[in-house]
Amino acid sequence: MAADARSTSTVSFRAWVAVIGGLFGCFMAGMNVHVTSAALPEIEGALGATFEEGSWISTAYLVAEIIMIPLTAWLVQVFSLRRVMLWGSGVFLVASVACSMAPNLPVMIIIRVIQGAAGAVLIPLSFQLIITELPASKIPLGMALFSLANSVAQAAGPSIGGWLTDVYSWRWIFYLQLFPGIALLAAVAWSIDRQPMNLGLLRQGDWLGIACMVLGLGALQIVLEEGGRKDWFGSAFIVWMSLAAVVGLAGFIGRQLWGSKSFINLRLLAHYNFGVASVAMFIFGASTYGLVFLVPNYLSQMQGYNASEIGISLIAYGMVQLVLAPFLPRLMKWFSAKILVASGFAIMALGCWMGAHLSADSASNVIIPSIVVRGIGQPLIMVALSVLAVHGLAKAESGSASAVFSMLRNLGGAVGTALLAQLVVVREQVHSARIGESLNIFEPALQQRLPGGGLLQEQWPQHQQVLGLLDQGVRHQSFLMAYSDAFYLACVALTLCAVAALLLRRT
């Protein structure tokens, strides 16, 4: 299909429909992440989940994506691209409806795993369609459209999700995937040719490598999510999970590098540009997904925002990308790709630095400017880094390239979400202890504020109230400092990526 389109600058209508259909899948996957962000505190409350437990709502989806993304290229070989996209989008839609009916956190996590596994094919295959269906001269435009789809999802998702949550219920937000899902099904069914299945490849599949990957990635995520709650390596469970993660990941990497039945070409990481770009994309995913989880929780926990207010605050992140996306192909002509990538990381680092200056009254006045600046940098990274990563790779390697690239971005997202959530909890405890040590309830300044002539009597209700308010104030300040630490960590990581981007080269 569209072979002539790939050899010339002309692209057939059917090829464009295939590419745009893939973009609907990208939009649907992006919408799923960002539509839940505004409603996340409401979902946690309705399902009886704590702040730490609530991170599983995001990471369960990401981990399932991470496990399935490397299998995408192999599944396409077995069942054909058309069937994989149709089945992936179909199951994704069913799981979205099921998420709206989840009665508790464990059920929600299970459904999110199914949803993540089904939706895992959407982004890498949309990426692959851009590379394979468009000629080299049109790939920057395709990447810009790829970024635009994400931008629209990020712009519309939080605001619509927040409004639906406040007016109706958070359960309504999962119905937003229905329209793009149906559009994807129709586009794929019409534009992509039927291909015969090659079921014989199932017997030749690297099932041991798949098992190692599932074990390694699953155990790693359990360690990241549960380590803080179970005293890390003081817990025998965490020790065993860590060993399982090491053994599983070592087995997976070994099978893919030296096995005869590898399902993903990890040797692509040896290509200079692709290797450096993949590491940068991992850190980009960690920072982006981690902050997507933290910011709504900060606005709800520390500033008392409802879902609509959170959605309105987050909409700026997508809107600025939506405005910038049409100019990206022209920017790619004016500036070198590595300069755009380095600038994007530097701009996002600046946004994180701005967001780190939190105080008691730091609400949208700090968060929105930080979000806007980060939103300016993100599309520069998404488009230019993708173009640099695949430059010099053969068309036949596009499936593995898109799978590895997407896997590392989502793996970074899962690690970043868990890491930043744990960081906030741990740093809050550290800051609370330090602030508490500096306070002395017998200080004259405090004693003068106590009722009863300044004499501290813990049994007095008024004094107990004062002490309770004091403890509340200490915890509030500690959480502010902990959230600031998370922003600072993201700032440092993105700054290092900006430096690394300057080392990229065209080959």
C-alpha positions in Angstrom: 0.0 0.0 0.0 1.2 3.5 -0.9 4.5 2.2 -2.2 4.6 5.0 -4.7 3.9 7.5 -2.0 7.0 6.4 -0.1 9.3 6.9 -3.1 8.2 10.3 -4.1 6.9 13.4 -2.4 3.4 12.6 -3.3 1.2 10.9 -0.7 -2.0 9.0 -1.7 -5.3 9.8 0.0 -5.4 6.3 1.4 -2.0 6.7 3.0 -3.1 9.9 4.6 -6.2 8.2 6.0 -4.0 5.5 7.4 -1.7 8.0 9.0 -4.6 10.1 10.4 -6.3 7.0 11.7 -3.1 6.2 13.6 -3.1 9.7 15.0 -6.6 9.1 16.3 -5.1 6.2 18.2 -2.3 8.5 19.5 -5.0 11.0 20.5 -7.0 8.4 22.3 -4.0 7.1 24.3 -3.0 10.7 25.2 -6.5 11.6 26.2 -6.6 8.6 28.5 -3.6 9.8 30.4 -4.5 13.5 30.6 -8.3 13.2 31.1 -7.7 11.3 34.3 -5.2 13.8 35.7 -7.8 16.4 36.6 -10.0 13.8 38.2 -7.3 11.8 39.9 -7.9 13.2 43.5 -11.7 12.5 43.0 -10.9 8.9 41.8 -8.6 8.3 44.8 -11.3 9.5 47.2 -14.1 7.5 45.6 -12.1 4.3 45.5 -10.6 4.8 49.0 -7.0 5.1 47.8 -4.3 7.1 49.5 -1.9 9.4 47.7 0.7 6.7 47.3 -1.9 4.0 46.3 -3.4 6.4 43.8 -0.2 6.3 41.7 -1.1 2.7 40.8 -4.0 4.1 38.7 -1.4 5.7 36.4 1.4 3.2 36.7 -0.7 0.1 36.2 -1.6 1.4 32.8 1.9 2.4 32.0 3.5 -0.9 33.1 1.0 -2.9 30.9 1.9 -0.6 28.0 5.6 -1.1 28.6 5.2 -4.9 28.6 3.1 -4.9 25.4 4.9 -2.2 23.3 8.0 -4.4 22.6 5.7 -7.2 21.4 3.9 -4.9 18.9 6.3 -5.5 16.0 6.1 -9.3 16.5 2.3 -9.2 16.9 2.1 -7.4 13.6 4.2 -10.1 11.9 1.9 -12.8 13.4 -1.6 -11.2 13.0 -1.0 -8.2 10.5 -1.0 -4.5 11.3 -4.7 -4.2 10.5 -5.8 -6.8 13.0 -3.5 -5.7 15.7 -4.8 -2.1 15.5 -8.5 -3.2 15.2 -8.3 -5.5 18.2 -6.1 -3.2 20.3 -8.5 -0.2 19.8 -11.6 -2.4 20.3 -10.4 -3.9 23.6 -9.2 -0.4 24.7 -12.7 1.0 24.2 -14.3 -1.9 26.1 -11.8 -1.4 29.0 -12.5 2.3 29.0 -16.2 1.6 29.6 -15.3 -1.0 32.3 -13.1 1.6 34.1 -16.2 3.8 34.5 -17.8 1.0 36.4 -14.9 0.0 38.7 -16.2 -0.4 42.3 -12.8 -0.3 44.1 -9.1 0.3 43.6 -8.0 -3.4 43.0 -10.7 -3.8 40.2 -9.6 -0.4 38.7 -6.0 -1.5 38.7 -6.9 -4.8 36.9 -8.9 -3.0 34.3 -6.2 -0.4 33.8 -3.8 -3.2 33.1 -6.1 -4.6 30.4 -6.6 -1.1 29.0 -2.8 -0.4 29.0 -2.1 -3.7 27.3 -4.7 -3.0 24.6 -3.7 0.6 24.0 0.0 -0.2 23.9 -0.1 -0.8 20.2 -1.7 2.5 19.3 1.3 4.9 19.8 4.1 2.8 18.3 1.9 1.8 15.3 0.9 5.4 14.6 4.6 6.2 14.8 5.4 3.3 12.4 2.7 4.4 10.0 4.2 7.9 9.8 7.6 6.4 9.0 6.4 3.8 6.5 3.6 5.5 4.7 5.2 9.0 4.2 8.2 9.9 2.2 11.3 11.3 3.9 10.3 14.9 3.0 6.9 14.5 4.7 8.1 12.8 7.9 8.7 16.1 9.8 5.1 17.0 8.9 3.9 13.6 10.1 5.8 14.1 13.4 4.3 17.5 13.8 0.8 16.0 13.4 1.9 13.3 15.9 2.8 16.1 18.4 -0.5 18.0 17.5 -2.6 14.9 18.3 -0.9 14.7 21.7 -1.3 18.5 22.2 -5.0 18.5 21.5 -5.5 15.5 23.9 -3.6 17.4 26.6 -5.5 20.6 26.0 -9.0 19.1 25.9 -8.5 16.2 28.3 -8.0 18.0 31.6 -10.7 20.7 31.1 -13.3 18.3 29.8 -12.4 15.7 32.4 -12.6 18.2 35.2 -15.9 19.6 34.1 -17.5 16.1 33.7 -16.2 15.1 37.1 -17.7 18.2 38.9 -21.0 18.2 36.9 -21.6 14.4 36.7 -19.0 12.0 38.0 -15.4 11.0 37.4 -16.8 7.9 35.8 -18.0 9.9 32.8 -14.5 10.8 31.8 -13.8 7.3 30.4 -16.5 7.8 27.8 -14.4 10.5 26.0 -12.3 7.8 24.3 -15.3 6.4 22.5 -15.4 8.9 19.6 -11.7 8.8 18.6 -11.8 5.1 19.1 -14.6 4.6 16.6 -12.9 7.0 14.2 -9.7 4.9 14.5 -11.6 1.7 13.8 -13.2 3.1 10.7 -10.0 4.6 9.3 -8.0 1.4 9.9 -10.7 -0.8 8.4 -10.9 1.2 5.2 -7.3 2.3 4.6 -5.1 -0.6 5.6 -5.1 -3.7 3.4 -5.9 -7.2 4.8 -2.9 -9.3 5.2 -2.7 -13.1 5.9 -1.9 -14.2 9.4 1.3 -16.1 10.1 0.3 -18.1 13.1 3.3 -20.4 12.7 5.3 -17.6 14.3 3.5 -18.2 17.5 5.4 -21.5 17.9 8.6 -19.7 17.1 8.0 -16.9 19.5 10.6 -16.1 22.2 8.2 -17.1 25.1 11.1 -17.3 27.6 12.1 -13.8 26.7 8.5 -12.6 27.0 8.2 -14.2 30.4 11.5 -12.6 31.6 10.3 -9.2 30.4 6.9 -9.6 32.2 8.7 -10.8 35.4 11.4 -8.1 35.3 9.2 -5.1 34.5 6.4 -6.2 36.8 8.7 -6.8 39.7 10.6 -3.5 39.1 7.3 -1.6 39.3 6.2 -3.3 42.5 9.5 -2.4 44.1 9.2 1.2 43.1 5.5 1.5 44.2 5.6 -0.6 47.4 9.2 0.0 48.5 8.5 3.2 50.5 5.5 1.6 52.3 7.4 -1.6 53.2 10.7 0.0 54.4 12.5 -0.8 51.2 15.2 -3.5 51.7 14.2 -3.9 55.3 11.3 -6.0 53.8 11.9 -9.5 52.7 9.2 -9.0 50.1 10.9 -6.1 48.5 14.3 -8.0 48.5 12.7 -10.9 46.6 11.0 -8.6 44.2 14.2 -6.8 43.5 16.0 -10.1 42.8 13.1 -11.1 40.5 13.4 -7.7 38.7 17.2 -8.1 38.2 16.9 -11.7 37.0 14.0 -11.0 34.7 15.5 -7.9 33.1 18.9 -9.6 32.7 17.2 -12.6 31.1 15.1 -10.4 28.8 18.1 -8.3 27.6 20.2 -11.4 27.1 17.6 -13.1 25.0 17.1 -10.1 22.8 20.8 -9.5 22.2 22.0 -13.0 21.8 18.9 -15.2 21.4 17.8 -16.6 18.0 14.2 -15.7 18.5 14.4 -12.1 19.7 11.1 -10.1 19.2 12.6 -6.7 19.5 15.9 -5.4 18.2 17.7 -3.9 21.2 20.9 -3.6 19.1 19.4 -0.4 17.7 20.5 1.2 20.9 24.1 0.8 19.7 23.3 3.4 16.9 24.7 6.6 18.4 21.8 8.9 17.7 19.1 6.3 18.6 20.9 5.3 21.8 21.4 8.9 23.1 17.8 9.9 22.0 16.3 6.8 23.8 18.0 7.7 27.1 16.8 11.3 26.7 13.3 10.1 25.9 13.4 7.9 29.1 14.2 10.9 31.2 11.6 13.0 29.3 8.9 10.4 30.0 9.9 10.2 33.7 9.7 14.0 34.2 6.5 14.5 32.1 4.4 11.6 33.4 5.7 12.1 37.0 4.6 15.8 36.9 1.3 14.9 35.3 0.6 12.8 38.4 2.0 15.3 40.9 0.5 18.6 39.8 -3.2 17.6 40.2 -2.5 16.1 43.6 -0.6 19.2 44.7 -3.5 21.5 43.6 -6.0 19.3 45.3 -4.1 18.5 48.5 -2.3 21.8 49.1 -4.6 24.4 47.5 -8.1 22.7 47.8 -8.8 22.8 44.1 -11.8 20.8 42.8 -11.7 18.8 39.5 -12.9 21.7 37.3 -10.3 24.1 38.7 -7.6 21.5 38.3 -8.7 21.0 34.7 -8.7 24.7 33.9 -5.2 25.0 35.4 -3.9 22.1 33.3 -5.4 23.2 30.0 -2.7 25.7 29.4 -0.2 22.8 29.0 -2.0 21.5 26.0 -3.1 24.8 24.6 0.4 26.2 24.2 1.5 23.0 22.4 -1.6 23.2 20.2 -0.6 26.8 19.2 3.1 25.8 18.6 2.5 22.6 16.7 1.7 24.1 13.3 5.0 26.0 13.3 7.2 23.0 14.0 7.8 21.9 10.4 9.0 25.4 9.6 11.2 25.5 12.7 12.7 22.2 11.6 13.8 23.9 8.4 15.2 27.0 10.1 17.1 25.3 13.0 19.0 22.0 13.3 17.0 19.2 15.1 19.5 18.9 17.9 19.3 22.6 18.7 15.5 22.3 18.9 15.8 19.2 21.2 18.4 20.9 23.4 16.2 24.1 23.6 13.1 22.0 24.4 14.8 20.3 27.3 16.2 23.6 28.6 12.8 25.3 28.4 11.1 22.4 30.2 13.9 22.5 32.9 13.2 26.2 33.3 9.5 25.4 33.7 10.3 22.9 36.5 12.6 25.5 38.2 9.7 28.0 38.2 7.4 25.3 39.6 9.8 24.6 42.4 9.3 27.9 44.1 6.3 26.9 46.1 4.9 28.8 49.1 1.6 28.7 51.1 -0.2 30.8 48.5 1.4 29.2 45.4 -1.5 28.0 43.4 -2.3 28.8 39.8 -0.1 31.9 40.0 3.0 29.6 40.1 1.7 26.4 38.6 0.2 27.8 35.4 3.3 29.8 34.3 5.4 26.7 35.0 3.0 24.6 32.9 3.0 27.1 30.0 6.8 27.1 29.9 7.0 23.3 30.0 4.3 23.1 27.3 6.5 25.3 25.0 9.4 22.9 25.4 7.6 19.6 25.0 6.7 19.7 21.3 10.2 20.7 20.4 11.4 17.5 22.0 8.7 15.2 20.8 9.1 16.1 17.1 12.8 16.9 16.7 14.0 14.0 19.0 11.9 11.5 17.1 13.3 12.7 13.7 16.9 12.5 15.0 16.3 9.1 16.6 15.2 7.3 13.4 17.6 9.2 11.1 19.8 6.7 9.3 17.7 3.6 10.3 16.3 1.4 7.6 12.5 1.2 7.0 12.6 -2.4 8.0 13.8 -1.4 11.4 10.9 1.1 12.0 8.8 -1.4 13.9 11.5 -2.2 16.5 12.7 1.4 16.6 9.2 2.7 17.4 8.7 -0.1 19.9 12.0 0.6 21.7 11.4 4.4 21.7 7.9 4.1 23.0 8.8 1.5 25.6 11.6 3.6 27.0 9.3 6.7 27.2 6.6 4.8 29.0 9.1 3.0 31.2 10.5 6.4 32.2 6.9 7.5 32.8 6.2 4.6 35.1 9.5 5.0 37.0 9.1 8.7 37.2 5.6 8.6 38.6 6.5 6.0 41.2 9.8 7.8 42.0 8.3 11.3 42.4 5.4 10.0 44.4 7.8 8.3 46.8 10.0 11.3 46.8 7.2 13.5 48.0 6.3 11.1 50.8 9.8 10.6 52.0 10.9 14.2 51.8 7.8 15.3 53.6 8.8 13.1 56.5 12.3 14.5 56.4 11.2 18.1 56.3 8.6 17.6 59.0 11.2 16.1 61.3 13.6 19.0 60.7 10.9 21.7 61.2 9.6 19.9 64.3 13.1 19.9 65.8 13.4 23.6 65.3 10.2 24.3 67.1 10.0 24.7 70.9 6.5 24.9 72.4 8.1 26.7 75.4 9.4 29.6 73.3 8.0 32.9 74.5 6.7 33.8 71.0 4.6 30.7 71.0 3.6 30.9 74.6 2.2 34.4 74.1 -0.2 33.0 71.4 -1.6 30.4 73.8 -4.9 31.1 75.7 -4.8 31.2 79.4 -2.1 33.7 80.0 0.6 31.9 78.0 0.8 28.8 80.3 0.9 25.5 78.3 -1.5 22.9 79.6 -1.9 20.1 77.2 -5.1 19.0 78.8 -6.8 22.3 78.0 -8.9 22.0 74.9 -7.8 25.4 73.6 -4.2 24.3 73.9 -4.8 21.0 72.2 -6.4 22.9 69.4 -3.4 25.2 69.1 -1.0 22.2 69.1 -3.1 20.5 66.4 -3.1 23.6 64.2 0.7 23.8 64.8 1.2 20.2 63.7 -1.1 20.9 60.7 1.0 23.9 59.7 4.3 21.9 60.0 2.9 19.2 57.7 1.6 21.7 55.2 5.0 23.4 55.0 6.7 20.1 54.8 4.6 19.0 51.9 5.3 22.3 50.1 9.0 21.7 50.4 8.6 18.1 49.3 6.8 19.1 46.2 9.5 21.7 45.5 12.1 18.9 45.8 10.3 16.9 43.1 10.3 19.9 40.8 14.0 20.5 41.4 14.8 16.9 40.7 12.9 17.0 37.3 14.7 20.3 36.6 18.2 18.7 37.1 17.3 15.7 35.0 16.0 17.8 32.1 19.0 20.1 32.2 21.3 17.1 31.8 19.2 16.0 28.8 19.6 19.4 27.3 23.4 19.0 27.5 23.2 15.4 26.1 21.1 16.6 23.2 24.0 18.8 22.0 26.0 15.5 21.6 23.5 14.2 19.0 24.6 14.2 15.4 23.1 13.5 12.0 24.6 10.3 10.5 
